[in-house]
Amino acid sequence: MSLEPTLRSELSDERPLLNGERSLKSRIKAKWYRLDRVSRVVFSLFALTISGIIVARVMIEIFDPLDLWNGPRVTIPPRVDDGNDTAHTDKERRTAVRSAMRHAWEGYHQHAFGHDELLPVSNKSNDKWGGWGVTLIDALDTLYIMELYDEFDQGVTHAVNVDFAKAKKGYTTPFFEMIIRSLAGLLTAYEMSLDRRLLDKAEQVGNVLLPAFNTSSGIPYPRVDVNTGQAVPASRVCLAEAGTVQLEYWKLSELTGNPVYHNAAQRVVDILDETEKPYPGLYPIWIDIESGNLTSGQITFGGQGDSWYEYMLKQYIFSHKKNDQYRRMYVESIDSMKEKMVKRSVFDPQMYYVGDLDSAAKRFSPKFQHLTCFVPGMLALGSKVLDRPDDLELAKNLTYTCFQMYNQTVTGLGPEYVLFRDDQDKGLTKTNHDDDFAVVSLGKAPDLEKADGYYLGYDKSYILRPETVESLMILYRITGDKVYKEWGWQIFLALEKWTKTNSAYSAYRDVTSTKRSSMLMDSMESFFLAETLKYLYLLFSPADYYSLDEYVFNTEAHPFKLLRH
Ligand code: DMJ
């Protein structure tokens, strides 16, 4: 049996303290019980939802340190009057990039100082490069270029006290990575500041890694145990690892007056110059260390091959165009690349790309890697230095594709690679290569999505890589076309919007997703500070600031002054 609402309130034992209060409560109760059951349920649900939203909002304000719910805090300069992004001045854009660098440095300084990397979401750190503090060393010259001198001093104070003859116990140091990041970072920091302690440290890094060359052929081993002073024996090394240490060791020889470094590194070039290749100037990526022979048929201007080609041109420039061997090798490579590896999208003929080749299987793979986006910058530089106007045209077309890799995603960030369908892709199948070299059968991969002109592949991450903004900077400096600045600015805004965390910037798992909170990968490679932010800053700087006529940038964006003699 249920009592009528009014009767129920009258039977209540409650005795009011105040008359008004009692009568208000009674009236509300009476009204409530006058409602039918459905209305009461609807009203209760509504009230619960509202209070839930209020509680959640308060919790987010208090407990969401990464600001994931609210989205990132975007630090961009105030817009000028007409509210058009293109109206930002170069100075304002530089200031914004400089703030980004300061933000990343401060996060690293606060949470991870002296460690290899900051984990920019959890604010923890790692020592995945052996514990030399690679972020700090890689970032030094960017701080200097951006005139962040206090931060530069903080970094130097730490770097000059690192003992590079030691690494984390049991760790073996990757030869190539520590040459392009640590040796080069110390060398350029020295050339900028003339702090002799930095050159001493560069020499120490050069020396502890030199045992890599203790092989029967002179082709280096890929890893060194600096704790024992021995290289780690291996049967093969990849092209980029063996062939991207030459500029750094040459600069070290120049600054110390000791030719041993340059001689060891030059030997690799001489061996590979002589060795048999499937096509003139195209080098398969694996080298047999004992014989010095090229052992696979896999040819790429992306990962594992890339900077070998870059260094032919850059050594030629570094030597004031004196060394004809590098010119010849570079020209040979580029001519073959253009003939065998460059194609256009069938969907958008304006889009050119550089695919990969498997010379053994006589197969072309229509896969264009983000890493390959350094090629347009290299071609543009080469076109100027060697007077090859066609290369500049190709550079412009490739830069367009690299930009479209960003421009067509919902986040404005670019993926690790994209795929094309061209006339020759029929019958491509997934290969057995151990390194995902030439992956894909477009026909058999149903989950590929077509953007305008290309397909997205399986890896849609963006790990803060620099190659596209590197090419934008070089293309702007060589052509003077302001569109490259606009594209660079658009990319910078996307970085700010999607990858910025409370302490720095994070790699992003899927550039086609706007679920930011689950996309942040809690990782920031040192090249973000060494390269990505530096190239963006230089894109918005006058062309004579670290001019391409006076400096050659190593593959990690460390600017070396050209050889003095
Ligand atoms: C950098 O460490 C260097 O540019 C290297 O040559 C290859 N790519 C990474 C960044 O993507």
Residues whose N, C-alpha, C, O or C-beta is under 5 A from the ligand:
A	BS01	DMJ	S307 R465 P466 F527 T555 E556
